[in-house]
Structures are given as structure tokens and as C-alpha cells.
Amino acid sequence: MKTNKNFLMAVVITAIIEAILYYFNVDHRSFITFLIFLISYPWKIGKDIYSLFGGFNDENEGSVYSLFGLIQKGEKDVYSIAGLSLYQNAGGDALQVFGLTLYQNAGGDAWQGIGLTLYQNAGGDALQIIGLTLYQNAGGDAWQCIGLTVFSEAKSFSNRTFAVIRVARKTKIKSVVQI
């Protein structure tokens, strides 16, 4: 029997919210618990998953779209708007617009808009627009527009790494550009 990871994720999120409500002595009816479950469940529409808190999409050419993507795994792309992203793994592109990303892995490009990225690995380009990146590894170019990159590595033909402040960099050819 195959485990439904999306169902399990919704149950765990519902249990956490229920524990928080219990801790703060918030009295509510049982249908509120059911509503919390329905809101946190990753819903599949076509080949894609849409959710508040992330989800898993093992279907070929399927993407994951989330408002607050805690955990996202998609065969195609994963997109999250804001919040804490514990894990993003995509066969295509991975995007976090605003917030903290602990682990971001993409077969295509990996993007972090504004925030902190601990680990970013991309088959294509790795990009942090504004913030702090601890580790970037890119098959294409590694970019840090405004902020600090602790370590980045670019493996592409152009092999450029960009950053306002860079602590360490590693490249295979010597065409490193630092702004």
C-alpha cells in the first residue's frame, strides 16, 4: 500500500494547529478542525498540486504551487510565495519569493527572492536577489544581487558568479565576475 504523503502532511499540520489552539485555550467546534484539514490539504487540479503549505507531486510534468511552502516536491516545478520553506525539490525550477529557505534543489533554476537561503543547488542558474546565501552550487551561473554569499560554485560554460559581498567562491574556469 502506497502512503499518501499529501494526506499525511495535512494531518500533521492539522494536529500542530490543534495543539497550538489547545495550548492557548481556544475553544472551537469540531468542524473547525475539519476546515483546518481541508485548507491545509494539497489539492490536485490537473497534473499540478495547489496548497497553502506545500505538497508532493510525483506525477510526471506535475508542479507544486503553495502560498507558504513548508515542504514541496515536484517532478516539474515548485513555487512558494512566502514563509519558511524547509525543503524544495524540483525536477525543473524551484522558486521561493520571500522568506527562509533551508534546502532548495532544482534540476533547472533555483530562485530565492528576498530572504535567507542555507543551501541552493541548481542544474541551471542559482539566484538570490536580496539576502544571505550560505551555499550556492549551479550548473549555470550563480547570482547574488544584493547581500552576502558565503560560498558559491558555478560549473557552466560562462562560469560566472556574481555577488556584492562574497566570502568564498570556486569555479572551474577563471572568469569570475564580482560586483
C-alpha positions in Angstrom: 0.0 0.0 0.0 1.4 3.4 -1.1 1.5 6.1 1.6 -0.4 9.3 0.6 2.2 11.9 1.6 -0.2 14.8 1.0 -2.8 13.3 3.3 -0.2 12.7 6.0 1.1 16.2 5.6 -2.4 17.7 6.1 -3.0 15.5 9.2 0.3 16.7 10.7 -0.4 20.4 10.0 -3.9 20.0 11.4 -2.5 18.3 14.6 0.0 21.1 15.0 -2.6 23.8 14.7 -4.9 21.9 17.1 -2.1 21.7 19.6 -1.5 25.5 19.3 -5.2 26.1 19.8 -5.3 23.8 22.8 -2.2 25.5 24.3 -3.9 28.9 24.1 -7.2 27.5 25.4 -9.1 28.4 22.2 -12.4 26.7 22.3 -13.8 25.7 18.9 -16.2 23.2 17.4 -15.0 20.0 15.7 -16.0 21.3 12.2 -13.2 23.9 12.6 -10.7 21.0 12.8 -12.2 19.6 9.6 -11.9 23.0 8.0 -8.3 23.3 9.0 -7.6 19.9 7.4 -9.4 20.9 4.2 -7.5 24.2 4.0 -4.1 22.6 4.6 -4.6 19.6 2.3 -2.6 19.8 -1.0 -5.3 19.6 -3.8 -4.5 18.2 -7.2 -6.0 20.0 -10.1 -5.0 18.5 -13.5 -1.3 17.5 -13.1 -0.5 20.2 -10.5 -0.8 20.4 -6.7 -2.2 23.6 -5.1 -1.9 24.2 -1.4 -1.3 26.6 1.4 1.6 24.7 3.0 3.2 22.7 0.1 2.8 19.1 -1.0 4.2 16.3 -3.1 3.6 15.7 -6.8 5.1 12.5 -8.1 3.2 12.8 -11.4 5.4 13.4 -14.5 5.2 17.0 -15.6 3.4 18.0 -12.4 4.2 21.2 -10.4 3.5 22.3 -6.9 2.2 25.8 -6.1 2.0 27.0 -2.5 1.3 30.1 -0.5 3.6 29.0 2.4 5.5 26.1 1.0 6.9 24.2 4.1 7.7 21.1 2.1 7.5 20.9 -1.7 8.5 18.1 -4.1 7.5 18.2 -7.7 8.6 16.3 -10.8 8.4 19.6 -12.7 8.5 23.0 -10.9 7.8 24.1 -7.3 6.7 27.6 -6.3 6.2 29.2 -2.9 5.2 32.8 -2.2 6.3 33.4 1.4 7.3 31.9 4.7 9.6 29.1 5.9 10.5 26.6 3.2 12.1 23.6 4.9 12.5 21.6 1.7 12.0 22.4 -2.0 13.0 19.8 -4.6 12.1 20.1 -8.3 12.9 18.4 -11.5 12.5 21.8 -13.1 12.7 25.2 -11.4 12.3 26.0 -7.7 11.2 29.4 -6.5 10.7 31.0 -3.1 9.7 34.6 -3.3 10.1 35.8 0.3 11.3 34.1 3.4 13.7 31.5 4.7 14.7 28.5 2.5 16.6 25.7 4.2 17.1 23.4 1.3 16.4 24.2 -2.4 17.3 21.7 -5.1 16.3 22.1 -8.7 17.1 20.4 -12.0 16.6 23.7 -13.7 17.0 27.1 -12.0 16.8 27.8 -8.2 15.4 31.2 -7.2 15.2 32.9 -3.8 13.7 36.4 -4.0 14.2 38.1 -0.6 15.5 36.3 2.5 17.9 33.7 3.7 18.9 30.6 1.8 21.0 27.9 3.6 21.5 25.5 0.7 20.8 26.2 -3.0 21.6 23.6 -5.7 20.6 24.1 -9.4 21.2 22.3 -12.6 20.8 25.7 -14.3 21.3 29.1 -12.6 21.1 29.7 -8.8 19.9 33.1 -7.9 19.5 35.0 -4.6 18.1 38.5 -5.2 18.3 40.2 -1.8 19.6 38.5 1.3 22.1 36.0 2.6 23.1 32.7 0.9 25.3 30.3 2.7 25.9 27.8 -0.1 25.2 28.0 -3.8 26.0 25.4 -6.4 25.0 26.0 -10.0 25.3 24.1 -13.3 24.8 27.5 -14.9 25.6 30.9 -13.2 25.4 31.6 -9.5 24.0 35.0 -8.7 23.7 37.1 -5.5 22.3 40.5 -6.4 22.2 42.4 -3.1 23.5 40.7 0.1 26.1 38.2 1.2 27.1 34.8 -0.3 29.3 32.7 1.9 30.2 30.1 -0.7 29.2 29.7 -4.4 30.3 27.4 -7.2 29.3 27.7 -10.9 30.0 25.0 -13.4 28.6 26.4 -16.6 30.5 27.4 -19.8 30.2 31.1 -18.9 31.0 30.1 -15.3 30.2 33.4 -13.6 29.5 34.1 -10.0 28.1 37.5 -9.0 27.8 39.0 -5.6 28.0 42.3 -3.7 29.9 40.6 -0.9 31.4 37.1 -1.4 33.3 35.2 1.2 34.4 32.3 -0.9 34.0 31.1 -4.5 35.0 28.1 -6.5 34.9 27.9 -10.3 36.3 25.6 -12.9 37.5 28.4 -15.3 38.8 31.8 -14.3 36.0 34.0 -15.5 34.7 35.1 -12.1 33.0 38.5 -12.0 32.4 40.1 -8.6 30.4 43.3 -8.4 
